[in-house]
Structures are given as C-alpha cells and as structure tokens.
Amino acid sequence: MTPSAPAITAVASDDPRILRLVRDLDADLAARYSDEPCTGGAHIHPQIRFLLAEVDNRPVGCCALQPFPPPATAAELKRMYVAPEARGRGIAARLLAEAERTATTLGHTEIRLETAVHQPEAIALYTRAGYAPIPNYPPYQHKTLSRCYAKPLHG
C-alpha cells in the first residue's frame, strides 16, 4: 500500500508532535557533529511558526520560520527535519515549499538558512530549490562547519 501524501499544517512550538521531532533532530545532529554541541532549540523566537508534516496522521517532519530582527525583511528557516523512515518521498521539498508560501504571506522577501557540511542531503535539497550560498551570518559567522544559503521570495 502506498502511503498518503503528507498533510502540512501550522502548529504551535509547544505541540508535543513538534517537540518529539525536534528531539529526534537534535539527536541526529549530535551524532553527525559529535565535536560541536547542538544548541538547536535553545533560542526559540516568540514569533516562530512551525509547520508539521503528517502521513496517515503520523508526524514525519517539520520545519519552522522565524523573522530576522528589523529592519530585515527576511525569514530564517529553522528546524527542518524528516524522520528517517519517511525520507526519499519528497516530504522535505513539500515542507520547504510550504515554508516559502508562508513566508511570502507574512511579507518576507527572502528566506535564509544555516545547515552544515555533514548534511549533504540538506544542501542538495536547498540547492535544487534555488537557494544560493551566502556568507555565514550571526551567530554562524565563525562556525567552520556551517553553510548559509538564501533565496529571494516573489509574492
């Protein structure tokens, strides 16, 4: 039986499904970057917006958008994650497209993001989606493993 297409909905940052996926993401990052501590959820912006992907009512992925401080009109993509058992089905691309639509609706003109060298699948996803490398922005400017990307949004 073929799994259903993912349903993507906006949810609160304290939704238990999001909290579980973020814990799984942090564990994945800790395994990939054992020499560099993961501080993923340490600084949750009050205006962060999470998107949850579910397949057959089972949480399988998430991402979040948070605004950069004014006067910037960019949003930052955060906490992009798809559970290992759900990878390879286009869920990350669907989450990314929905994040871009949401950012545009909120008036953002660009999305920026940070990923890192030990996440080639993430780098490939962002590159395919039209994101271009940019200089590392704070707080990543001194992190040698970090890679930052940006994409202009057209309303």
N, C-alpha and C positions, 0 to 999 in steps of 0.2 A: 504494500500500500504506500502510495506517495504522500509525504507529509504536506499539510496545507501551506499556503503562502503565509508569510509572517504577518501578523497584525501588529501595527506600531501605534502606540498611544503615549500621550504625555502623562507622566505620573510625578508624584511628589518625591523629593530627595530622600525622605524617610520611609518610602514604601518598602516593605520587607523583601519584595522581589528584587528591587534595585540594590538594597543592602547586601543581599546574598550574591548577586552578580558582581558587585564591586569588591566584595571579599575574594571571590574567585579570581577577578582581575588582579588584585593585589598579590595573591599567591602566585599567579602566572608571572607577574613582573619580578617578584622576589626570586623566582627560580631562574629567570633569564638574566637578571642583574644582581647576582649574589654579592658583588663587591660594592654596590651602590644602594643605599637604603631607599625603599619606596615610601614616598610620602603622599601617595595618591589622593586620599580623601581628607587630608589634614586641613585644607583651607577651602571649605565649601562657601562659595559666594552666595549671598542671600537671594540673588536673582537667578540662580542656576535653574535650568529646565532640563529634566531628564526625559528621555524617550526610551520606552521599553518595547522590545520585540518579543512576541509570543507566537509559538506554533502549537496549535491544538491546545490552547490555554496553558501552555508550559513556557515559562520565561527562558529565553535562549540568548538574549543580547540586550545591550543598552548603549547609550551614549548621552552626553549632556552638552548643553550650550551655556556659556556664561559670558556676559558682556565684559569688554575691556573697560577700564576706567575712562570717563570722559576726559578729553574731547574725542577719543577714538570712537569710531562707529563700527568697529569690528566686534565679532563674537569669537570666543575661543571654544573649539571642540575639545571636550574632555571625556574621559572615562569610556572610550569606545571599546567594546568587548563583545565577543560572540563565544558562547560555550563551545568547547572542542567538539562535542558530538553534533553540533549544528553548523559547523564550518563547511565551506565549499558549496553553499546553497544560495549565495547572493544576499544573505541577511545583512552583512556589514554594508554592502552597497546600498541596500534599501534604507538602512538607518542613516547613512550619510546623506542620501538624497532628501530624506525627511528632515534632517537637521538643517540642511541648506534651505529648504522651503520655510521651515520655522524661523530661521534667522532672517530671511528676507521679509517675512510677515512682520517681524519685530522691528524692522527698519535698519537692520545691519547691512553694511555694504561689502563686507568681507568676512571670511572665516579664516582664522589662524589656528594652528595646532602644533603640538610637540609630540614627537614619537622618538624612537631611538634605534640605534644601529642593529640591535638584536631582534628587531621586529620587521623582517623583510616583507612579510605578508601585508603589514600595515602600510609600509612605504609603497608597495606595489598598488594597493587599493587607492591611496591618495593620489598617486601619480596618474593612474588610469582615469580618475575622476577630475583631473585638471588642476590639481594643486601643484604649485611650484615651490622649490626650496627658497627660503629666505634666511637672513641672518638670525641666529638664535636670539630670542627676546627674553627679557627678565621673566622669571628667575632662572632661565636656562642658558644664559649667555656664557657661562663659564663651564657648562657641562659638556665634556668632550664626546659623550655617547649620544647626546641629544641631537635631533634633527628637527628643524621647524619648517613649516610649509604654510602657504596662504593661497586663497582663491578669492577673486573678486566675485561678488554676487550681483546679479542683474535682476531687478524687480520686475 
